[in-house]
């Protein structure tokens, strides 16, 4: 038996790609032949790890093979799932609702809308997995059989950020005595980065003038143009730093020197950066939306109202009170244990052997 995984896009450091790699490595450890395919691949390493999705076509008719389709955006290769005679598993990573993108890019909005509209077409699969309970519920609401739905949480690839090297330019910036507030993720409308900027503006102006907001992640235009305009209007200057998409060494440097991690996102199917911040001992403040409360568990600070004065006071209390900070970090470390490699392997094993019954 062979196991095939198909994605829309494969790129190093991408959460969907990392999940496919984690599954791939476990299956290889079971001495199974397995392959990853993608419509597009980002970079030389990605091209070595994943094949073009056209390479899967010769395996379509093999009833003993297993096909795992990762659904995270509309891609024409979803049709391979529909026509394949393999045993079939869907893994749903969630798709951002189209309305977040409509004011900025109609093509992206259409891709998101179509990606959600085709969910009922996957109903002929044998198993339907969400990377969170939030995602699993969306599958059931779309009409997929609840008795064949399960949760397979993401296994975060935390070690890739924990090398000994640092980015010297970033390290020099971060060690100037300022309080560093960090957000990591693609700078897209659902992330509500404008709300982060407004929170930071209040905190910086009223509470702690020696502070900085750092935003690390790929930039989505024209949304980013709106953010730059807001930053200029609020006169934040070099206290707001947009880094764009950065490599693992630079990202590890950001986490290592961050005093807080902030999220104002209003749609998340899992949110891996929350766990990355946990692993670096960075207190996390996150708005309660999508799968965020589920990923956070009883750790960090989850809030339901974007009350900038109250959140700013709370940030300062945590910054200045060592005991409160330690309690938050200890709870985050405890939560990380739920996303261990051992837990992931056990869950994957139970799901896999369920298919073979």
C-alpha positions in Angstrom: 0.0 0.0 0.0 1.1 3.5 -0.8 0.0 6.7 0.9 -0.4 9.9 -1.2 -0.8 13.4 0.1 -2.0 16.2 -2.2 -1.8 19.9 -1.3 -2.6 23.1 -3.3 0.8 24.5 -2.4 4.0 23.2 -0.7 6.4 25.6 1.0 8.9 25.3 3.8 7.6 26.7 7.1 4.0 26.8 5.9 1.6 25.2 8.5 -0.2 23.0 5.9 3.1 21.8 4.4 4.5 21.1 7.9 1.5 19.0 8.7 1.9 17.0 5.5 5.6 16.5 6.3 4.8 15.4 9.9 2.4 12.7 8.5 4.9 11.7 5.8 7.7 11.1 8.4 5.5 9.0 10.7 4.4 6.9 7.7 7.9 6.4 6.5 8.8 5.2 10.0 6.1 2.5 9.5 8.0 1.4 6.3 5.2 2.6 4.1 5.8 4.1 0.6 4.5 7.6 0.7 4.6 10.7 -1.5 3.6 14.4 -1.3 2.2 16.2 -4.3 1.4 19.9 -4.8 0.1 22.2 -7.6 2.8 24.7 -6.8 6.0 24.4 -4.8 8.1 27.2 -3.2 11.8 26.9 -3.4 14.4 24.2 -4.1 13.9 22.3 -0.8 10.1 22.2 -1.4 10.6 20.9 -4.9 12.8 18.0 -3.5 10.2 17.0 -0.9 7.0 17.4 -3.0 6.3 16.2 -6.5 4.1 18.0 -9.1 0.5 16.9 -8.5 0.3 15.5 -12.0 2.6 12.7 -10.8 -0.2 11.3 -8.7 -2.4 10.5 -11.7 -0.9 7.1 -12.3 -1.9 5.9 -8.9 -5.6 6.9 -9.1 -7.0 3.4 -9.9 -5.2 1.6 -7.0 -7.9 0.6 -4.6 -5.4 -0.4 -1.9 -3.6 3.0 -1.8 -4.6 5.8 0.5 -5.1 9.4 -0.6 -4.9 12.2 1.9 -6.1 15.6 0.5 -5.2 18.8 2.4 -7.9 21.4 1.8 -6.9 25.0 2.6 -7.8 27.0 -0.5 -9.6 26.3 -3.8 -7.3 24.4 -6.1 -8.2 22.4 -9.2 -6.4 19.4 -7.9 -9.3 18.7 -5.5 -10.8 16.8 -8.5 -8.2 14.1 -7.9 -10.0 13.4 -4.7 -13.3 13.0 -6.5 -12.1 10.7 -9.2 -9.6 8.6 -7.3 -10.4 5.0 -6.5 -8.0 5.1 -3.5 -9.3 5.0 0.0 -9.7 8.7 0.8 -9.1 11.0 3.7 -9.8 14.8 3.8 -7.8 17.1 6.2 -9.4 20.5 6.5 -7.2 23.4 7.5 -10.0 25.9 7.2 -10.4 28.6 4.6 -10.8 32.3 5.4 -14.3 33.6 4.6 -14.4 35.6 1.4 -15.8 38.7 2.9 -12.4 39.6 4.6 -10.8 39.9 1.1 -13.6 41.5 -0.9 -12.6 45.1 -0.2 -9.0 44.3 -1.4 -8.8 41.5 -3.9 -11.8 40.0 -5.6 -9.8 37.1 -7.1 -8.6 36.0 -3.7 -12.1 36.4 -2.3 -13.4 34.2 -5.1 -10.8 31.5 -4.4 -11.9 31.4 -0.7 -15.6 31.3 -1.6 -15.1 28.5 -4.1 -12.9 26.6 -1.6 -15.7 26.6 0.9 -18.5 25.9 -1.6 -16.9 22.6 -2.7 -16.7 21.1 0.8 -19.8 19.0 0.3 -18.2 17.3 -2.7 -15.7 15.5 -0.4 -18.5 13.4 1.2 -17.4 10.2 -0.5 -14.3 10.0 1.6 -13.8 7.5 4.4 -12.5 9.9 7.0 -12.8 13.7 7.5 -10.3 15.4 9.7 -10.1 18.9 11.0 -6.9 20.2 12.5 -9.1 21.6 15.3 -12.6 20.9 16.6 -13.6 24.3 15.2 -12.7 22.9 11.7 -14.3 19.6 12.3 -17.6 21.3 13.1 -17.4 23.3 9.8 -17.1 20.0 7.9 -20.2 18.6 9.6 -22.1 21.8 9.0 -21.1 21.5 5.3 -22.9 18.1 5.2 -20.0 15.7 5.7 -20.8 12.6 7.9 -20.2 13.4 11.6 -19.6 9.7 12.4 -16.6 9.7 10.1 -15.2 13.0 11.3 -12.3 13.4 13.8 -9.7 15.9 14.9 -6.0 15.6 14.1 -4.3 18.6 15.7 -1.3 20.2 14.0 2.1 19.0 15.1 4.0 22.3 15.3 7.5 22.3 14.0 9.1 24.2 16.9 12.7 23.0 16.6 13.3 24.7 13.3 13.2 28.1 15.1 15.4 27.1 18.1 18.9 27.1 16.5 21.7 28.8 18.2 22.2 31.5 15.5 20.5 34.9 15.7 19.9 37.6 13.1 22.5 40.2 14.1 20.5 43.1 12.7 17.3 42.2 14.5 19.2 41.3 17.7 20.8 44.8 17.8 17.4 46.4 17.3 15.6 44.4 20.0 18.3 44.9 22.6 17.8 48.7 22.9 15.7 48.4 26.1 12.3 48.8 24.5 9.4 46.4 25.3 8.8 44.3 22.1 5.3 43.3 21.1 5.2 40.7 18.4 2.8 39.4 15.8 3.7 36.6 13.4 1.6 35.6 10.4 0.7 36.7 6.9 -0.5 40.3 7.1 -4.0 39.7 5.7 -7.4 41.3 6.5 -8.7 38.5 8.8 -5.7 39.1 11.0 -7.0 42.6 11.9 -3.5 44.1 12.1 -5.2 47.5 12.2 -6.5 46.6 15.6 -3.0 45.5 16.7 -1.7 48.9 15.6 -4.5 50.7 17.5 -3.8 48.7 20.7 -0.1 49.4 20.4 -0.7 53.1 19.8 -2.6 53.4 23.1 -0.1 51.3 25.0 2.9 53.3 23.5 1.3 56.7 24.0 -0.3 56.3 27.4 1.4 53.4 29.2 5.0 52.7 27.9 6.7 55.0 25.5 9.7 52.7 25.4 7.9 50.1 23.3 7.8 48.7 19.8 5.4 46.6 17.7 7.0 44.1 15.4 5.0 42.4 12.6 6.6 39.4 10.9 4.9 37.8 7.9 4.2 38.1 4.2 2.6 41.3 3.2 -0.8 41.3 1.4 -1.4 44.4 -0.7 -3.4 46.6 -0.9 -4.4 45.8 2.7 -0.8 46.7 3.9 -1.1 50.1 2.2 -4.0 50.8 4.5 -1.9 49.8 7.5 0.9 52.0 6.5 -1.5 54.9 6.2 -2.8 54.2 9.7 0.7 54.1 11.1 1.5 57.4 9.5 -1.7 58.9 10.8 -0.8 57.8 14.4 2.8 59.0 14.0 4.3 55.7 15.1 7.5 56.1 13.1 10.1 53.4 13.7 8.3 52.1 16.7 6.3 50.0 14.3 8.4 47.5 12.3 7.0 45.5 9.3 9.5 42.8 8.6 7.7 41.0 5.8 8.3 37.3 5.3 11.5 36.2 7.1 13.5 33.0 7.5 13.7 30.7 10.5 16.8 32.3 12.0 15.2 35.8 11.9 11.9 34.5 13.2 13.6 32.7 16.0 15.3 36.0 16.9 12.0 37.7 17.0 10.5 35.2 19.4 13.6 35.1 21.6 13.5 38.8 22.2 9.8 39.4 22.3 8.2 40.5 25.6 4.6 39.7 24.4 2.9 38.0 21.5 -0.4 39.7 20.4 -3.1 38.4 18.1 -6.3 40.3 17.1 -7.2 37.9 14.4 -10.9 37.3 13.7 -10.5 34.0 11.8 -8.1 31.1 12.6 -8.4 27.4 11.9 -5.6 26.6 14.4 -2.9 29.4 14.7 0.5 27.8 15.0 2.3 31.0 16.0 0.5 30.9 19.4 2.3 27.6 20.1 5.6 29.0 18.7 5.4 31.9 21.2 4.6 29.4 24.0 7.7 27.5 23.2 9.9 30.6 23.6 8.3 31.5 26.9 6.5 34.6 25.5 3.3 35.5 27.2 0.4 35.4 24.6 -2.6 37.7 24.5 -5.1 36.6 21.8 -8.6 37.6 20.8 -11.1 34.9 21.1 -12.0 34.0 17.5 -12.2 30.8 15.5 -10.0 28.0 16.9 -7.9 30.4 19.0 -9.6 29.5 22.4 -9.2 25.8 21.5 -5.5 26.1 20.7 -4.8 28.2 23.7 -6.7 25.9 26.2 -6.3 27.3 29.7 -3.0 29.1 28.8 -2.1 32.6 27.9 -4.6 35.5 28.0 -7.7 35.1 25.8 -10.0 38.2 25.6 -13.4 38.7 24.1 -13.4 42.5 23.8 -10.9 44.7 22.1 -10.7 47.2 24.9 -7.4 49.0 24.2 -7.1 50.8 27.6 -7.9 47.7 29.6 -5.6 45.4 27.5 -2.8 48.0 27.7 -3.0 48.1 31.5 -3.1 44.3 31.6 0.0 44.1 29.4 1.9 46.5 31.7 0.8 44.5 34.8 2.2 41.3 33.3 5.4 43.1 32.2 6.1 44.6 35.7 4.9 41.6 37.8 7.4 38.7 37.6 5.0 36.3 39.4 2.1 36.9 37.1 4.4 36.5 34.1 5.8 33.2 35.4 2.3 31.8 36.0 1.3 32.6 32.4 4.5 31.1 31.0 4.1 27.9 33.2 0.5 27.4 32.0 1.7 27.8 28.4 4.4 25.3 28.9 1.9 22.8 30.3 -0.4 23.4 27.3 2.5 22.7 24.9 2.6 19.1 26.2 -0.8 18.5 24.5 0.9 19.1 21.1 3.9 16.7 21.6 5.2 14.5 18.8 4.2 11.5 20.9 0.6 12.7 21.2 0.5 13.3 17.4 1.9 9.9 16.6 -0.6 8.1 18.8 -3.5 10.0 17.3 -2.3 9.4 13.7 -1.8 5.7 14.5 -5.3 5.3 15.9 -6.9 7.0 12.9 -4.8 5.1 10.4 -5.6 1.7 11.8 -9.3 2.6 12.0 -9.1 3.0 8.2 -7.6 -0.5 7.8 -10.3 -2.3 9.8 
